[in-house]
Amino acid sequence: MKLAFGSNVASRLALVFVVLGLLACSSGPEKIKPAELAANPGLLGVRLAWTANIGAVDFPLDIKVNASTVTVAAADGTLATLDALTGVERWRTRLADRIAAGVGSDGRFSAVVTRANELVTLDGGREIWRERLPAPSFTAPLVAGGRVFLLAADRSVMAFDGSSGRKLWNQQRPGEALVLRQSGVLLAVGDTLVAGMGGRLVGINPSNGSIRWEAAIASPRGTNDIERLVDLVGRVSRDGGVVCARAFQANVGCVDTASGSLIWSKPAIGSVGVHGDDKYVFGVESDSKIIAWRRADGERAWVSESLRYRGLTAPLVLGRSIVVGDESGLVHWLSREDGSLLTRAPTDASALVASPVLADGTLVVVTRNGGIFGFRPE
C-alpha cells in the first residue's frame, strides 16, 4: 500500500511517496498462501462475451460507466470508450503523459490526472484543455453538470468549468501528514458533492465549494502518522441518499447525506471500498475475508473466508451475486445471501486492478496487463 506525505509535511510540489510493506493488505497475499479454491460449482451461467486491451495499468483505475459505454485508461496515457454490449471501440486516443488517476466521464467529457500533476479533459476523445494542479491526485475526477471536480492529495477539492477549464472554486481543508496513494471518495448525491476528507464524508455545495455538513466514519488515533491514517477509500455503496464507505484499516460506516448524520460505523480492517444493496453492505477485509453488514444497523449478517489471502478487489453487487476479482486474474461470483461460491471465470492471469462494473447487462473487468473482459449471462 502506497502512502504520500501531505502538504503540511512537505510542499505541495515536493510530495514524497513511500511504500508501507507491513500492511496486511499488501503483505498478506505475498507471505501467506492463498486459500485453496474449491471446485467450481457452476451454479450461475456466465459466458465471456468479448475481450479488448487498453495497455498496462499501474494506477488506481476507475472504470467509468455511462449508459451502454465504458471508458478506461492505461498507464501510458491511452484512453478509450467501448460499447459494453460488443466491446467495439467508440474512440481511442493517447495523451503525451502517463496517467496517475482516472477515468471520470459524463459520456461526452472525460477527465484524467497525469503524473505531471495536470488535469486533462477530453471531448469525445479530443483533448480540449489541461490545468496544472497544486498537488497530485489519485482519485478519478468527477465529471457532472458541465463541471469537472477533483479531489487532490493535499485534501483540497476543486471545481473547473468542463468546457474551458476555468477554475470555479477550491475548498482546502487541513489534514493529517499522510494520505493514501489510492482512489478516494468523490461523488454527486442529488445537489450535493460528497467527498472523503481524512476519515470524514463531507457534503459540499457544488456551485461555490461551501461546506454543508461533515460526518466522521473514523477518527485518527495512534501515536504516529501511519497509525493515524484513516482516509476514506473508493468505491462506496449508495442507496438513495445514504452513502456507506470504508475508512482505511479502521471502520465501515453509513451516512445520511440529506442531514449529514452518521447512521452507524463499525470496526473493519480493510483497504478497498464497499458495495451493497438496500439490505446489505459488502466489503473485503485485508485478509480477503468478505463481510456482509446489515445496512440498517451495521450488524454482521455473514462472513466468508473461502477466498482468504487472494488479494481481492472491492465487490460489486450483481443480481443475486457479489462479484470480486483476485490477484491471479480470476473473477468470482458469490451468493449475496451467504457468500457461497456460485461460479468463477478466468481472465489473462494478471491481477484485477479495478472494481468490476456493470454496463448494459455486461460485467466488465480490467486486469493489470490491460485486458478488458466483458461477461454476460448465458
Buried (B, 14 or more C-beta within 10 A) or exposed (E): BEBBBBBEBEEBEEBEEEEBEEBBBBBBBEEEEBBEBEEEEEEBEBEEBBEBBBBBBEBBBBBBBBEBBBBBBBBBBBBBBBBBBBBEBBBBBEBEBBBBBBBBBBBEBBBBBBBBBBBBBBEEBEBBBBBEBBBBBBBBBBBBBEBBBBBBBBBBBBBBBBBEBEEBBBBBBEBBBBBBBBBBBBBBBEEBBBBBBBBBBBBBBBEEBEBBBBBBBBBBEEEEBBEBBBBBBBBBBBBEEBBBBBBBBBBBBBBBBBEBEBBBBBEBBBBBBBBBEEBBBBBBBBBBBBBBBEBEEBEEBBEBEBBBBBBBBBBBBBEEBBBBBBBBBBBBBBBBBEBEBBBBBEBBEBBBBBBBBBBBEBBBBBBBBBBBBBBBEE
